[in-house]
Amino acid sequence: MEFIVKSGHPEKQRTACIAVGVFEGRKLSKSGIEIDDASDGYLSKILRRGDIEGKLGQSLILFDVEGTLSDRVLLIGCGKEKDFCDKQYQKLIAKIVNMLDETGSMDVVNYLCQLNVKGRSNYEKIRLAVEATYAAHYHFEDYKSEKTSHRRPLRKMTFVVPSRSDLNESELAVKHAVAISHGRDFARDMKNTPPNVATPEYIRDQAKAIADSCPKMSFNCLDTAEMEKLGMGCLLAVGSGSRFGDYLINMEYNGGKKNEKPIVLVGKGVSFDTGGICIKPAPGMHTMKMDMGGAAGVLGIMKAIVELKLPINVVGTIATVENSVDANSYRPGDVLRSMSGQTVEVLNTDAEGRLILCDALTYIEKYDPEYVIDMATLTGAIIISLGDEFTGVFGNHSPLVNDLLGAGKKAGDLGWHLPMTDAYNKKLKSDVADLANVGDRSAGSIVAAMFLAKFTKKYKWVHLDVAGSAMGDFSKAYATGRPVPMMVQYFLDYCAQK
């Protein structure tokens, strides 16, 4: 897909289609008024006739409108002008893409980016439109015999900005959005790939391929024997029932100065989660191929960072195992010794994500990080709390929490800050070890974050629970690619502040 930014009047655009907005009350947008004037009031006649009211999502294609150079004029209903927001805007961009894929219009000049979208700048409107276009075009069909096809799919979208002074920032918006979309779609592909393919070895190889593509990135990977020497008893216990290997993957991107501390990303990469001996119920278990959503997020973020050539130092660390059932599987009642030296009583083998993360979070102390951000499909409880709209955000450093929440708001990838206080520590008490790996049924996401906090006292840390947001509609089990947009926006903001 090609994206172009330009300035100019709608009636002078030589293209297959021009897209303009109509608000409720049959009110034409500014670009619609210009086409109406050039066509001697033709659009006004259409509106008076009632063919389109301007309600959100309505559409009407007009052909060979006099006074224009375009083959088609697409009128898009935008709803109430005062209520027009980014979610509605992105849905309409997707509607344009899906409609034109079926019409044979291979290019479109899009004037919706000139509309007033509540709280959004010109840069943000262009970026959201590009990301919405990629999302509308996304299909995961690698394992289907018949692929989705269009006779003449949309290949080019041109955004028309109000003036030439807007061109530079708009072109930057396209650049950022394309990189974010590539990273997000890569993360989606990783999560949608079936678990007999997306094994821990596959995740390792995908990480190495990203590292090999960038001269500023180095790659190293610890295997089971190396992790045993380091005392990673919690991580290795989770993978003990699988025929696949266990790996701790490290992707070191050195785009900043040599003496700058890195920001370390840590991703949970459980390639498939049966629940272990505390096995999950069969309905919905197929979705557990997505329990490597944190790892997929780290890979997508690193891919976007490489594409944007950001001037920062970032380490992407992924702990990847399969939680399967076997005679060698770890059991409820086992006591595990973590790399930190703390012991953990296993009360539930389905609370495995925190066990692999605790060793990874101890290992990355070696990098002397400026910040650490882990991401994981950690708890079903976060879906009960927040659904699929918000990512759960926890942490021990309020400025970092606030920066991530702000980045999520800018990117349209929202987070919600949840509490962490010492009052929750009582839920992690064990009679035989330093910690239990679960508490009771209450405050499950908070208790999981409190467990991780026991291993993050030496640095500034935030935990993102993406169990709901990275999956989206649980019944469809179709990955969203979050939190890639939030995190790449965070890095863009971080670089701007530097």
VMD Tcl script that draws the C-alpha trace (Angstrom):
set ca {
  {0.00 0.00 0.00}
  {1.34 3.43 -0.97}
  {0.58 6.57 1.01}
  {1.05 10.08 -0.35}
  {0.52 13.47 1.28}
  {-0.30 16.58 -0.73}
  {-2.34 19.77 -0.68}
  {-4.96 20.82 -3.21}
  {-8.64 21.30 -4.00}
  {-10.88 18.23 -4.36}
  {-12.40 19.09 -7.72}
  {-8.89 19.19 -9.27}
  {-7.84 15.69 -8.15}
  {-7.43 13.25 -11.05}
  {-8.07 9.93 -9.34}
  {-10.33 6.89 -9.20}
  {-12.17 8.20 -6.14}
  {-12.42 11.18 -3.80}
  {-13.68 10.52 -0.26}
  {-15.45 13.38 1.54}
  {-17.51 13.58 4.70}
  {-21.15 14.38 5.35}
  {-22.34 15.11 8.89}
  {-25.79 14.52 10.34}
  {-28.32 17.07 9.21}
  {-27.07 16.57 5.64}
  {-24.17 18.94 6.28}
  {-21.33 18.73 3.80}
  {-17.74 18.98 5.00}
  {-15.52 21.77 3.60}
  {-14.22 19.54 0.80}
  {-17.77 18.43 0.05}
  {-18.84 22.06 -0.30}
  {-16.01 22.68 -2.79}
  {-17.15 19.72 -4.91}
  {-20.73 20.92 -4.61}
  {-19.76 24.37 -5.89}
  {-17.77 22.89 -8.77}
  {-20.68 20.62 -9.76}
  {-23.29 23.37 -9.72}
  {-24.96 22.11 -6.55}
  {-25.14 18.44 -7.53}
  {-24.25 17.15 -4.06}
  {-26.84 19.42 -2.46}
  {-29.49 17.95 -4.73}
  {-28.48 14.44 -3.67}
  {-28.72 15.43 -0.01}
  {-32.11 17.13 -0.42}
  {-33.37 13.98 -2.09}
  {-32.46 12.04 1.07}
  {-30.09 9.51 -0.49}
  {-27.72 10.03 2.44}
  {-28.49 11.65 5.80}
  {-24.96 11.85 7.19}
  {-25.51 9.22 9.89}
  {-22.33 7.51 11.02}
  {-21.26 4.81 8.57}
  {-23.65 5.70 5.75}
  {-22.04 5.80 2.32}
  {-22.90 6.68 -1.25}
  {-20.75 6.44 -4.38}
  {-21.43 8.97 -7.15}
  {-19.98 8.50 -10.63}
  {-18.66 11.09 -13.10}
  {-19.68 14.12 -11.05}
  {-19.53 17.16 -13.34}
  {-16.89 19.75 -12.53}
  {-14.49 17.16 -11.05}
  {-11.64 15.11 -12.52}
  {-12.36 12.05 -10.40}
  {-14.14 8.92 -11.62}
  {-16.05 8.66 -8.36}
  {-17.02 10.73 -5.34}
  {-17.56 8.72 -2.17}
  {-19.76 10.39 0.43}
  {-19.19 9.04 3.93}
  {-21.60 9.67 6.82}
  {-19.69 10.99 9.84}
  {-22.50 11.30 12.40}
  {-22.81 14.31 14.69}
  {-20.05 16.81 13.99}
  {-19.53 17.74 17.65}
  {-19.13 14.07 18.64}
  {-16.71 13.03 15.89}
  {-13.82 11.20 17.63}
  {-10.81 9.09 16.72}
  {-12.58 5.75 17.06}
  {-15.29 6.84 14.63}
  {-12.69 8.32 12.32}
  {-10.69 5.08 12.15}
  {-13.83 3.03 11.54}
  {-14.69 5.25 8.59}
  {-11.18 4.94 7.16}
  {-11.56 1.16 7.37}
  {-14.96 1.41 5.69}
  {-13.45 3.37 2.80}
  {-10.76 0.73 2.36}
  {-13.20 -2.18 2.45}
  {-15.65 -0.50 0.07}
  {-13.06 0.48 -2.51}
  {-11.47 -2.96 -2.46}
  {-14.73 -4.18 -3.97}
  {-15.25 -1.43 -6.56}
  {-12.09 -1.56 -8.65}
  {-10.93 1.83 -7.37}
  {-7.20 1.28 -7.02}
  {-6.48 4.71 -5.58}
  {-8.35 7.21 -3.44}
  {-7.80 10.84 -2.46}
  {-8.94 11.01 1.15}
  {-10.27 14.31 2.53}
  {-11.50 12.87 5.83}
  {-8.14 13.82 7.39}
  {-9.23 17.46 7.09}
  {-12.20 16.91 9.38}
  {-12.09 18.08 12.98}
  {-11.45 14.91 14.99}
  {-11.91 15.63 18.69}
  {-8.57 16.20 20.41}
  {-6.44 15.13 17.43}
  {-3.80 17.11 15.54}
  {-3.11 16.89 11.82}
  {-0.13 14.58 12.49}
  {-2.28 12.27 14.62}
  {-5.11 12.15 12.08}
  {-2.75 11.07 9.31}
  {-1.13 8.47 11.54}
  {-4.42 7.01 12.74}
  {-5.67 6.81 9.15}
  {-2.60 4.88 7.95}
  {-2.81 2.48 10.89}
  {-6.54 1.97 10.29}
  {-5.83 1.20 6.63}
  {-3.28 -1.46 7.55}
  {-5.69 -2.93 10.11}
  {-8.48 -3.09 7.52}
  {-6.20 -4.93 5.11}
  {-4.91 -7.43 7.67}
  {-5.77 -11.08 7.06}
  {-4.10 -14.14 8.53}
  {-4.52 -16.78 5.85}
  {-1.17 -18.57 5.78}
  {-2.85 -21.90 6.40}
  {-5.88 -21.51 4.13}
  {-6.01 -23.08 0.69}
  {-8.10 -20.22 -0.67}
  {-6.97 -16.70 0.14}
  {-9.05 -13.53 0.24}
  {-8.65 -11.78 -3.09}
  {-9.97 -8.67 -4.78}
  {-10.09 -8.13 -8.51}
  {-8.52 -4.68 -8.29}
  {-7.67 -3.91 -4.64}
  {-6.95 -0.45 -3.32}
  {-3.23 0.26 -3.75}
  {-2.76 3.97 -3.06}
  {-4.24 6.44 -0.58}
  {-3.53 10.15 -0.84}
  {-4.15 12.42 2.15}
  {-4.86 16.05 1.39}
  {-3.74 18.44 4.12}
  {-4.98 22.02 4.55}
  {-1.73 23.73 3.50}
  {1.78 23.05 2.25}
  {3.15 23.91 5.70}
  {1.50 20.69 6.96}
  {3.35 18.44 4.51}
  {6.50 17.67 6.52}
  {4.78 16.60 9.71}
  {2.22 14.64 7.68}
  {4.95 12.72 5.87}
  {6.55 11.99 9.25}
  {3.18 10.71 10.46}
  {3.04 8.30 7.53}
  {6.57 7.07 8.26}
  {5.77 6.46 11.93}
  {2.42 4.82 11.18}
  {3.87 2.43 8.60}
  {6.57 1.25 11.03}
  {4.04 0.84 13.85}
  {1.72 -1.07 11.53}
  {4.51 -3.37 10.36}
  {5.42 -4.10 13.98}
  {1.81 -4.57 15.03}
  {1.05 -6.89 12.10}
  {4.20 -8.92 12.82}
  {3.02 -9.37 16.41}
  {-0.42 -10.39 15.15}
  {1.07 -12.94 12.79}
  {3.17 -14.41 15.59}
  {0.17 -14.83 17.87}
  {-2.13 -16.16 15.15}
  {0.40 -18.78 14.02}
  {-0.65 -22.27 15.19}
  {1.28 -23.70 18.16}
  {2.64 -26.68 16.25}
  {4.54 -24.08 14.19}
  {5.13 -21.26 16.70}
  {7.22 -23.32 19.12}
  {9.90 -21.83 21.40}
  {12.43 -22.61 18.67}
  {10.31 -20.69 16.15}
  {10.12 -17.68 18.46}
  {13.90 -17.84 18.91}
  {14.46 -17.98 15.15}
  {12.10 -15.05 14.47}
  {14.00 -12.95 17.02}
  {17.33 -13.86 15.43}
  {16.02 -12.92 11.98}
  {15.11 -9.44 13.23}
  {18.52 -9.05 14.86}
  {20.32 -10.26 11.73}
  {18.50 -7.62 9.67}
  {19.99 -4.76 11.71}
  {23.74 -4.04 12.06}
  {23.04 -2.18 15.30}
  {21.45 -5.21 16.96}
  {23.18 -8.19 18.54}
  {21.57 -11.48 19.51}
  {22.21 -14.06 22.18}
  {20.10 -16.90 23.49}
  {20.46 -19.00 26.64}
  {19.41 -22.64 26.39}
  {18.33 -25.00 29.15}
  {21.84 -25.97 30.24}
  {22.96 -22.34 30.48}
  {19.87 -21.38 32.47}
  {20.44 -24.30 34.83}
  {23.91 -22.93 35.62}
  {22.35 -19.55 36.43}
  {19.80 -21.15 38.76}
  {16.65 -20.30 36.81}
  {14.60 -22.95 38.58}
  {11.25 -21.26 38.10}
  {11.53 -20.74 34.35}
  {12.85 -24.24 33.70}
  {10.15 -25.89 35.83}
  {7.42 -24.50 33.59}
  {8.97 -26.02 30.46}
  {9.83 -29.35 32.09}
  {6.83 -31.17 30.64}
  {7.47 -30.17 27.02}
  {9.48 -31.87 24.29}
  {10.52 -28.40 23.07}
  {13.45 -26.44 24.41}
  {13.41 -23.52 26.86}
  {15.10 -20.27 25.83}
  {15.95 -16.85 27.19}
  {16.33 -14.64 24.13}
  {18.14 -11.28 24.21}
  {18.05 -8.76 21.36}
  {20.35 -5.82 22.08}
  {19.69 -2.75 19.91}
  {22.41 -0.12 20.23}
  {21.11 2.96 18.45}
  {22.05 5.41 21.19}
  {25.28 6.47 22.83}
  {27.57 3.82 24.31}
  {27.25 5.11 27.85}
  {23.45 5.37 27.80}
  {21.60 2.84 29.93}
  {19.18 0.73 27.91}
  {15.46 0.41 28.32}
  {14.76 -3.30 28.71}
  {11.59 -4.95 27.41}
  {10.70 -8.37 28.81}
  {8.10 -10.56 27.12}
  {6.31 -13.69 28.28}
  {6.59 -16.30 25.55}
  {4.58 -19.37 26.56}
  {4.15 -20.85 23.10}
  {1.19 -22.93 24.27}
  {-0.36 -23.12 27.71}
  {-2.24 -26.27 28.63}
  {-2.26 -25.10 32.24}
  {0.09 -27.96 33.09}
  {-1.15 -30.50 35.62}
  {-3.80 -27.92 36.65}
  {-5.06 -28.38 33.12}
  {-7.39 -25.85 31.54}
  {-10.93 -26.78 30.44}
  {-11.15 -27.83 26.80}
  {-13.48 -25.03 25.56}
  {-11.30 -22.14 24.53}
  {-7.99 -23.93 25.09}
  {-7.10 -23.39 21.41}
  {-6.68 -19.70 22.23}
  {-3.72 -20.55 24.43}
  {-1.48 -20.42 21.37}
  {-1.71 -16.68 22.15}
  {-0.06 -16.97 25.55}
  {3.13 -15.73 23.90}
  {1.49 -12.33 23.34}
  {4.11 -10.53 25.41}
  {6.90 -12.10 23.36}
  {5.09 -11.23 20.13}
  {4.74 -7.66 21.39}
  {8.47 -7.39 22.10}
  {9.29 -8.71 18.62}
  {6.88 -6.27 16.97}
  {8.25 -3.34 18.97}
  {11.86 -4.23 18.14}
  {10.94 -4.55 14.47}
  {9.41 -1.05 14.49}
  {12.42 0.41 16.35}
  {14.75 -1.04 13.71}
  {12.62 0.34 10.87}
  {12.54 3.82 12.44}
  {16.26 3.70 13.33}
  {15.55 5.27 16.71}
  {18.57 6.79 18.50}
  {18.21 4.80 21.73}
  {19.51 1.66 23.39}
  {16.87 -1.04 23.87}
  {17.11 -4.68 24.95}
  {14.32 -7.06 24.06}
  {14.33 -10.12 26.33}
  {11.96 -13.02 25.78}
  {11.47 -16.01 28.08}
  {9.93 -18.75 25.96}
  {8.74 -22.23 26.97}
  {5.78 -24.51 26.39}
  {3.65 -25.36 29.43}
  {2.64 -28.92 28.66}
  {1.67 -32.09 30.55}
  {4.09 -34.97 30.95}
  {5.60 -37.26 33.58}
  {8.30 -34.62 33.99}
  {5.86 -31.73 34.50}
  {6.15 -29.61 37.61}
  {3.40 -30.15 40.18}
  {1.23 -28.28 42.65}
  {3.14 -28.44 45.93}
  {6.59 -28.21 44.35}
  {8.94 -25.60 45.76}
  {11.10 -23.89 43.14}
  {14.24 -21.82 43.65}
  {14.41 -18.73 41.45}
  {17.55 -17.13 40.07}
  {17.17 -14.41 42.71}
  {17.42 -17.05 45.46}
  {13.81 -16.61 46.55}
  {11.78 -19.81 46.77}
  {8.29 -20.22 45.36}
  {5.62 -22.74 46.34}
  {3.58 -23.81 43.32}
  {-0.10 -23.79 44.18}
  {-1.29 -23.70 40.58}
  {0.71 -24.78 37.51}
  {-1.53 -22.56 35.37}
  {0.02 -19.49 37.02}
  {3.14 -20.13 34.96}
  {3.76 -16.76 33.32}
  {4.94 -15.12 36.51}
  {7.36 -18.02 37.07}
  {9.16 -17.60 33.76}
  {9.11 -13.81 34.09}
  {10.58 -13.74 37.59}
  {13.80 -15.36 36.39}
  {13.93 -13.18 33.29}
  {13.42 -10.06 35.43}
  {16.32 -11.11 37.63}
  {18.58 -11.91 34.67}
  {18.17 -8.48 33.03}
  {19.68 -6.76 36.08}
  {22.98 -7.36 34.25}
  {22.08 -4.60 31.79}
  {21.86 -1.94 34.53}
  {18.65 -0.71 32.86}
  {17.27 2.79 32.95}
  {13.75 1.33 32.89}
  {12.25 -2.14 32.59}
  {8.86 -2.77 30.98}
  {7.49 -6.29 30.91}
  {4.47 -7.34 28.89}
  {2.53 -10.53 29.31}
  {-0.80 -12.23 28.75}
  {-0.56 -12.84 32.46}
  {-4.04 -13.17 33.99}
  {-7.57 -13.97 32.97}
  {-8.54 -11.69 35.83}
  {-7.50 -8.62 33.81}
  {-10.12 -9.56 31.20}
  {-12.77 -9.65 33.94}
  {-11.57 -6.24 35.19}
  {-10.97 -4.35 31.96}
  {-12.30 -6.45 29.08}
  {-10.36 -6.03 25.84}
  {-10.37 -2.21 25.78}
  {-7.57 -1.43 28.23}
  {-4.17 -2.88 29.03}
  {-3.60 -3.28 32.76}
  {-0.69 -1.07 33.87}
  {1.21 -1.64 37.14}
  {4.57 -0.37 38.33}
  {6.94 0.88 40.99}
  {7.79 4.19 39.26}
  {4.94 6.67 38.77}
  {6.63 8.84 36.07}
  {7.16 5.78 33.87}
  {3.58 4.63 34.46}
  {2.28 8.08 33.47}
  {4.48 8.22 30.37}
  {3.11 4.88 29.18}
  {-0.48 5.87 29.88}
  {0.06 9.10 27.95}
  {1.65 7.25 25.04}
  {-1.28 4.83 24.98}
  {-3.74 7.72 24.81}
  {-1.87 9.31 21.90}
  {-1.64 6.01 20.05}
  {-5.24 4.95 20.68}
  {-3.86 1.92 22.56}
  {-5.23 2.60 26.01}
  {-3.93 1.51 29.39}
  {-5.46 1.67 32.86}
  {-3.40 2.09 36.03}
  {-4.20 -0.41 38.78}
  {-3.03 -0.21 42.40}
  {-0.13 -2.01 44.04}
  {0.09 -1.74 47.82}
  {1.66 -3.87 50.55}
  {-1.82 -4.91 51.68}
  {-1.89 -7.42 48.81}
  {1.33 -9.17 49.91}
  {-0.55 -11.32 52.39}
  {-2.12 -13.17 49.45}
  {1.33 -14.44 48.43}
  {2.26 -15.97 51.79}
  {3.38 -19.59 51.83}
  {3.82 -21.97 54.76}
  {6.82 -23.69 53.18}
  {8.50 -21.12 50.88}
  {9.21 -17.41 50.55}
  {6.28 -16.91 48.20}
  {3.25 -18.72 46.81}
  {2.70 -18.35 43.07}
  {-1.02 -17.50 43.46}
  {-3.38 -16.09 46.04}
  {-7.14 -16.56 46.34}
  {-9.55 -15.61 43.56}
  {-9.75 -11.93 44.47}
  {-7.57 -9.22 42.85}
  {-5.85 -11.80 40.65}
  {-4.13 -9.33 38.32}
  {-2.87 -7.19 41.19}
  {-1.55 -10.20 43.08}
  {0.29 -11.39 39.96}
  {1.87 -7.94 39.61}
  {2.81 -7.99 43.30}
  {4.56 -11.32 42.72}
  {6.62 -9.83 39.88}
  {7.43 -6.80 42.02}
  {9.37 -9.08 44.39}
  {11.93 -9.49 41.59}
  {12.11 -5.87 40.37}
  {13.35 -3.94 43.40}
  {16.68 -2.99 41.83}
  {15.26 -0.86 38.99}
  {12.33 1.25 37.79}
  {9.73 -1.08 36.39}
  {6.28 -1.25 34.78}
  {4.23 -4.37 34.06}
  {1.68 -4.48 31.23}
  {-0.97 -7.19 31.50}
  {-2.21 -7.59 27.92}
  {-4.29 -10.76 28.33}
  {-7.40 -8.91 27.17}
  {-6.07 -6.12 24.97}
  {-3.66 -8.24 22.92}
  {-6.33 -10.80 22.09}
  {-9.32 -8.54 21.51}
  {-12.60 -10.38 21.20}
  {-11.86 -13.57 23.18}
  {-14.50 -15.58 21.32}
  {-12.74 -14.92 17.99}
  {-9.19 -15.42 19.32}
  {-7.78 -13.06 16.72}
  {-4.72 -11.10 17.82}
  {-4.70 -7.28 17.93}
  {-0.94 -6.64 18.03}
  {-1.17 -4.54 21.17}
  {0.77 -3.09 22.99}
  {2.99 -2.31 19.97}
  {1.34 1.09 19.22}
  {1.55 2.21 22.87}
  {5.16 1.16 23.21}
  {6.43 2.60 19.93}
  {4.70 5.88 20.80}
  {6.44 5.77 24.16}
  {9.81 5.43 22.43}
  {8.98 8.24 20.00}
  {8.12 10.48 22.97}
  {11.26 9.36 24.79}
  {13.45 10.24 21.81}
  {11.71 13.62 21.44}
  {12.38 14.43 25.10}
  {16.04 13.51 24.67}
}
mol new
graphics top color blue
foreach p $ca { graphics top sphere $p radius 0.5 }
foreach p [lrange $ca 0 end-1] q [lrange $ca 1 end] { graphics top cylinder $p $q radius 0.2 }
display resetview
